[in-house]
Amino acid sequence: MILATWNVNSLNVRLPHVLDWLKTNQPDVLAIQETKLIDEKFPKAAFAELGYL
């Protein structure tokens, strides 16, 4: 099992990088900190397309 953590310091700015990294590395679990987003603005669909909930 591969676990990963990333302090993104604003997910809006780094979303393309995070998604590219997920496609390449395919960790089983990704914990992201400092998204600076409220729950309603979290890009759930972008992660769901890659198989993450």
PyMOL commands that place a pseudoatom at each C-alpha (Angstrom):
pseudoatom trace, name=CA, resn=MET, resi=1, chain=A, elem=C, hetatm=0, pos=[0.000, 0.000, 0.000]
pseudoatom trace, name=CA, resn=ILE, resi=2, chain=A, elem=C, hetatm=0, pos=[1.297, 3.434, -0.944]
pseudoatom trace, name=CA, resn=LEU, resi=3, chain=A, elem=C, hetatm=0, pos=[0.407, 6.399, 1.267]
pseudoatom trace, name=CA, resn=ALA, resi=4, chain=A, elem=C, hetatm=0, pos=[1.188, 9.972, 0.258]
pseudoatom trace, name=CA, resn=THR, resi=5, chain=A, elem=C, hetatm=0, pos=[0.754, 13.365, 1.862]
pseudoatom trace, name=CA, resn=TRP, resi=6, chain=A, elem=C, hetatm=0, pos=[1.041, 16.780, 0.236]
pseudoatom trace, name=CA, resn=ASN, resi=7, chain=A, elem=C, hetatm=0, pos=[0.807, 20.280, 1.694]
pseudoatom trace, name=CA, resn=VAL, resi=8, chain=A, elem=C, hetatm=0, pos=[-0.614, 21.978, -1.396]
pseudoatom trace, name=CA, resn=ASN, resi=9, chain=A, elem=C, hetatm=0, pos=[-0.929, 25.512, 0.059]
pseudoatom trace, name=CA, resn=SER, resi=10, chain=A, elem=C, hetatm=0, pos=[-3.971, 26.252, -2.171]
pseudoatom trace, name=CA, resn=LEU, resi=11, chain=A, elem=C, hetatm=0, pos=[-5.452, 23.421, -4.168]
pseudoatom trace, name=CA, resn=ASN, resi=12, chain=A, elem=C, hetatm=0, pos=[-6.936, 25.791, -6.756]
pseudoatom trace, name=CA, resn=VAL, resi=13, chain=A, elem=C, hetatm=0, pos=[-3.436, 26.814, -7.796]
pseudoatom trace, name=CA, resn=ARG, resi=14, chain=A, elem=C, hetatm=0, pos=[-1.927, 23.321, -7.759]
pseudoatom trace, name=CA, resn=LEU, resi=15, chain=A, elem=C, hetatm=0, pos=[-4.822, 21.107, -8.875]
pseudoatom trace, name=CA, resn=PRO, resi=16, chain=A, elem=C, hetatm=0, pos=[-3.318, 20.308, -12.305]
pseudoatom trace, name=CA, resn=HIS, resi=17, chain=A, elem=C, hetatm=0, pos=[-0.023, 19.314, -10.651]
pseudoatom trace, name=CA, resn=VAL, resi=18, chain=A, elem=C, hetatm=0, pos=[-1.769, 17.152, -8.056]
pseudoatom trace, name=CA, resn=LEU, resi=19, chain=A, elem=C, hetatm=0, pos=[-3.856, 15.367, -10.699]
pseudoatom trace, name=CA, resn=ASP, resi=20, chain=A, elem=C, hetatm=0, pos=[-0.824, 14.752, -12.915]
pseudoatom trace, name=CA, resn=TRP, resi=21, chain=A, elem=C, hetatm=0, pos=[1.087, 13.402, -9.941]
pseudoatom trace, name=CA, resn=LEU, resi=22, chain=A, elem=C, hetatm=0, pos=[-1.792, 11.087, -9.027]
pseudoatom trace, name=CA, resn=LYS, resi=23, chain=A, elem=C, hetatm=0, pos=[-1.954, 9.729, -12.582]
pseudoatom trace, name=CA, resn=THR, resi=24, chain=A, elem=C, hetatm=0, pos=[1.773, 9.017, -12.562]
pseudoatom trace, name=CA, resn=ASN, resi=25, chain=A, elem=C, hetatm=0, pos=[2.212, 7.648, -9.038]
pseudoatom trace, name=CA, resn=GLN, resi=26, chain=A, elem=C, hetatm=0, pos=[-1.226, 6.176, -8.242]
pseudoatom trace, name=CA, resn=PRO, resi=27, chain=A, elem=C, hetatm=0, pos=[-0.990, 6.086, -4.436]
pseudoatom trace, name=CA, resn=ASP, resi=28, chain=A, elem=C, hetatm=0, pos=[-3.651, 4.123, -2.574]
pseudoatom trace, name=CA, resn=VAL, resi=29, chain=A, elem=C, hetatm=0, pos=[-4.233, 7.023, -0.169]
pseudoatom trace, name=CA, resn=LEU, resi=30, chain=A, elem=C, hetatm=0, pos=[-3.523, 10.732, -0.617]
pseudoatom trace, name=CA, resn=ALA, resi=31, chain=A, elem=C, hetatm=0, pos=[-3.804, 13.149, 2.304]
pseudoatom trace, name=CA, resn=ILE, resi=32, chain=A, elem=C, hetatm=0, pos=[-3.755, 16.792, 1.262]
pseudoatom trace, name=CA, resn=GLN, resi=33, chain=A, elem=C, hetatm=0, pos=[-3.327, 19.691, 3.660]
pseudoatom trace, name=CA, resn=GLU, resi=34, chain=A, elem=C, hetatm=0, pos=[-3.897, 23.428, 3.396]
pseudoatom trace, name=CA, resn=THR, resi=35, chain=A, elem=C, hetatm=0, pos=[-6.289, 23.232, 0.457]
pseudoatom trace, name=CA, resn=LYS, resi=36, chain=A, elem=C, hetatm=0, pos=[-7.656, 26.650, 1.456]
pseudoatom trace, name=CA, resn=LEU, resi=37, chain=A, elem=C, hetatm=0, pos=[-11.078, 25.584, 0.157]
pseudoatom trace, name=CA, resn=ILE, resi=38, chain=A, elem=C, hetatm=0, pos=[-14.433, 25.270, 1.841]
pseudoatom trace, name=CA, resn=ASP, resi=39, chain=A, elem=C, hetatm=0, pos=[-16.012, 21.827, 1.496]
pseudoatom trace, name=CA, resn=GLU, resi=40, chain=A, elem=C, hetatm=0, pos=[-18.499, 22.999, -1.130]
pseudoatom trace, name=CA, resn=LYS, resi=41, chain=A, elem=C, hetatm=0, pos=[-15.672, 24.190, -3.407]
pseudoatom trace, name=CA, resn=PHE, resi=42, chain=A, elem=C, hetatm=0, pos=[-13.528, 21.036, -3.187]
pseudoatom trace, name=CA, resn=PRO, resi=43, chain=A, elem=C, hetatm=0, pos=[-13.100, 19.575, -6.723]
pseudoatom trace, name=CA, resn=LYS, resi=44, chain=A, elem=C, hetatm=0, pos=[-14.535, 16.141, -5.889]
pseudoatom trace, name=CA, resn=ALA, resi=45, chain=A, elem=C, hetatm=0, pos=[-15.291, 15.303, -9.529]
pseudoatom trace, name=CA, resn=ALA, resi=46, chain=A, elem=C, hetatm=0, pos=[-11.666, 15.769, -10.597]
pseudoatom trace, name=CA, resn=PHE, resi=47, chain=A, elem=C, hetatm=0, pos=[-10.509, 13.249, -7.990]
pseudoatom trace, name=CA, resn=ALA, resi=48, chain=A, elem=C, hetatm=0, pos=[-13.406, 10.877, -8.668]
pseudoatom trace, name=CA, resn=GLU, resi=49, chain=A, elem=C, hetatm=0, pos=[-12.413, 10.682, -12.344]
pseudoatom trace, name=CA, resn=LEU, resi=50, chain=A, elem=C, hetatm=0, pos=[-9.120, 9.182, -11.185]
pseudoatom trace, name=CA, resn=GLY, resi=51, chain=A, elem=C, hetatm=0, pos=[-10.832, 6.730, -8.844]
pseudoatom trace, name=CA, resn=TYR, resi=52, chain=A, elem=C, hetatm=0, pos=[-10.386, 8.666, -5.599]
pseudoatom trace, name=CA, resn=LEU, resi=53, chain=A, elem=C, hetatm=0, pos=[-13.274, 9.426, -3.259]
for i in range(1, 53): cmd.bond("trace and resi %d" % i, "trace and resi %d" % (i + 1))
show_as sticks, trace
zoom trace
